Amino acid sequence: MSGTSETAGYIEPGGYERDTNYITTRITADGRDGYPVEPGRYRLVAARACPWANRTLIVRRLLGLEDVLSLGLCGPTHDQRSWTFDLDPGGVDPVLGVHFLRDAYLARFPDYPRGITVPAVVDVPTGQVATNDYAQITLDFSTEWARYHRPGAPQLYPEALRAEIDEVNRRVYTEVNNGVYRCGFAGDQDSYNAAYDRLFTALDWLSERLSDRRYLVGEAITEADVRLFTTLARFDAVYHGHFKCNRTKLTEMPVLWAYARDLFQTPGFGDTTDFTQIKQHYYMVHTDINPTGIVPKGPALSGWLTPHGRESLPGTPFGDGTPPPPPRPAEQVPDQFAI
């Protein structure tokens, strides 16, 4: 998600088109792009507010990469310059020594012309961004970083299922992950109407697909479930109202609501989801959509912890693997259910 200007606005004339030109350098086992996988060399910079970055938090935790890939967390809001490390003492990332994530981008590309996005993986020795290609980052965590997976790590991108995972991911990305943004950032009624219809057509397709299977592809969690979950987790809190995706709430779509609760209650998903930061980001940063900056108190969160009943469907969360251990104290999300 981009750290673009608050004042310039997000709504574009006509339909919204996402800039998909990312830094396509990859961190690989053989280092063919100049960035070999090395424990301790890189720092994942993410923001809990961002659905694209939330994916990397989930996958890093499921695979047990905490010991080899450190984590820097930006705050939920940003200005026109960049995401910032305003959660850290003094507003400075303790490893990279910077306040603005843009400093890591400019260290490698002094004239970097695009938005400063999270997630990003930074090469600590040079302070330079290595990649911000969020779609490839999590796939590489599963494949290129396999040597450093924890014992019992799940197969999130198993070779036998990759073609189907890729196919599902393409539709989920265009119609759902990015579809909610096409609704929210539409610049005219016709563009919004078309985006709305596409989004709910896809959600109906997903409801049908998941009506008799526990997970999107195969009988265990894969990359496809990670990618869908981060949009569903934000649906009622943000997209339903703020982005006008309001045919039905997630809680009014029985299959998807049960599926989302199943994942939320699985280690790695709910414990990386911060509803407070999610709401702060969207409602405070998108001032052309929400000029008052008022952050809604709702919706109530207790439903996320209710029984989902999907254990009766074929499959188990981690296949032949095991759940990850609890999050490290420094990476725990504050208790959102005690309020």
Secondary structure as UniProt FT lines:
FT   TURN            6..8
FT   TURN            29..30
FT   TURN            32..33
FT   TURN            39..41
FT   STRAND          42..46
FT   TURN            48..49
FT   HELIX           51..63
FT   TURN            66..68
FT   STRAND          70..73
FT   STRAND          83..84
FT   TURN            86..87
FT   HELIX           89..91
FT   TURN            94..96
FT   HELIX           102..108
FT   TURN            110..111
FT   STRAND          120..123
FT   TURN            124..127
FT   STRAND          128..131
FT   HELIX           134..143
FT   TURN            144..145
FT   HELIX           146..148
FT   TURN            151..152
FT   HELIX           159..161
FT   HELIX           162..172
FT   HELIX           173..177
FT   HELIX           179..184
FT   HELIX           189..209
FT   TURN            210..211
FT   TURN            218..219
FT   HELIX           223..233
FT   HELIX           235..239
FT   TURN            240..243
FT   HELIX           250..252
FT   HELIX           254..264
FT   TURN            267..269
FT   HELIX           270..272
FT   HELIX           275..285
FT   TURN            287..289
FT   TURN            291..292
FT   HELIX           302..305
FT   HELIX           310..312
FT   TURN            317..320
FT   HELIX           329..331
//
